[in-house]
């Protein structure tokens, strides 16, 4: 969800105000929804009331589970107390609950105590909760004792629940107005002073990420191992690199907060580009499933004839996770991979050079053992998010048209599994891939240690808020936080991102609460057979284009598919429309007639070839020379220039 980081919210509204529809929209992205119905069935002859209840039931998806508390209003508190952290509870509504509470069948009862129990259950609920309630305090005082008792009880319930909830929203004529919010999108937070770190081990990392000035003056690591072959063909005014929104700034720099309004891709250009493919002059059925590449590129570029990505940058995030998350990994292996990429060696650097992409290795802060303590401090999370955002801004300013996101830290798969468990309700064993040793054997003992670490981390944080920054601090760690900042910054600058591996997908899950638009700028080339990537892609609505099951390391898998994706875009832009649909037939001699009316124009096809030259003689047409390499041929020992720099 992309609301302001709340864990519990009360939705108020009048009759037919749209409060229930708005509350349901808040939980549409949740994988597990428990709907709590509180309204009594009413008089069997009251067809209008039965129609209202039927309309509510019809709107509920089949995947939701429904519970009723009409028999015992006190059961609502029990439902909230028993809710699991991976669930979303929708209570609709408190008006029906108060009606049952005041029913003579439930009297005598202590209404005040029951309402207090409900408020306390909301405060201690481990799940995210949305409660709907009618706002009747603006109407006239009822003329009957029963009506006055109802309005008094409902008003008391609304006050107690609003005080217990993180956020309160009033829906008027279908328009939500936030009365209470965890992080208001309209009021930037007050300037804060980031305390200096006390641990010497993390001082260097925090110093590299700290943003003490409002202007982006952080010196990013200059580790480009390959220079892009040419300046991007896009004009400086292209929307690919144009700023899109005015972001809140305080004394500590850029503020990244829930509910940011970032741009969406062009909703018309994508379908138009796909429809155009059906008109091209191709002998077969076309591009198959790769037409999605054309639609994605068209939407992100804002044109129905998208161009192939010219300037591509790979961001390789290096940040290790301590504790059980890194079980089964060789000590120092991730650092070796990062150093290898910096030196222009290894599979990732070679593939980047072959594809004409630049490669930048980014050091993320190391993460503490999540089973024992938070992975990062809150100030480190903010710095990592801003750092990732500025990495994307730096790329956009350099004319980069596509970012490839990967990671090489130890324990990244377990951290991604923990994030998925917290955001999508996944079971850690189901999303943790097998641990493979250097000799190619499966290490089940290490896999069980990772599962236990994630399980203990989720148990430790069962009462914690599930806001985006809280998840990054408790479970995600440095590389996921930096990756989330990259996705948000790229979205703000309209730069598409090619995801590759669990870290990028975990960042996509977290970014939903900060800016739901970010996932629409992401493309997934291949799931690589990784269960966490498959689940996150399904939740985010990202369909992998290929099923190659590559395992070359994050970033490298995407670069293998990049030439194919570029070829598809180049082909779709270059092919003409079929002649039967109004296109020009290239084989028609009339189409080759010169357009110039200048009498001095000479068609080169009508002139005799010039066979003479400085080092040639007139050929003998009677005895043609046998075919063979010409003077410009390259010998067997000559190596073509690739632009790749060895370390």
Secondary structure, DSSP 8 states (H G I E B T S, - for coil): --SSS-SEEEEEE-TTSSHHHHHHHHTTT-SSEEEEE------TT-HHHHHHHHHHHHHS-TTSEEEE-SS-TTHHHHHHHH--TT-EEEEE-HHHHHHHHTSGGG-S--HHHHHHHHHHHHHH-SSEEEEEEE--TTS---SSHHHHHHHHHHHHHHHHHHHHSSEEEEEETTEEEEEE-SS-SSS------------HHHHHHHHHH---SSS----------S--SS--SS-TT-GGG-------EETTEE---TT-------TTHHHHHHHHHTTB--SSS-SGGGHHHHHHHHHHHTSSS-----SEEEEEEE--B-GGGGTT--TTHHHHHHHHHHTT-HHHHHHHHHTTEEEEEEE---B--TTTS-SS-HHHHHHHHHHHHHHHHHHHHTT--EEEEEE--TTHHHHHHHHHHHHH---HHHH----B-TTS-B-HHHHHHHHHHHHHHHHHTTTS---HHHHIIIII-HHHHHHHHHHHHHHHTT-EEEE-SHHHHHHHHHHHHH-GGGGGGEEESB-TT-HHHHHHHHHHT---SB-----S-TTHHHHHHHHHHHHHHHHHHH--B-GGGT---TT-GGGGS-----TT---GGGS-----BTTB----SSS-------TT---TT----------
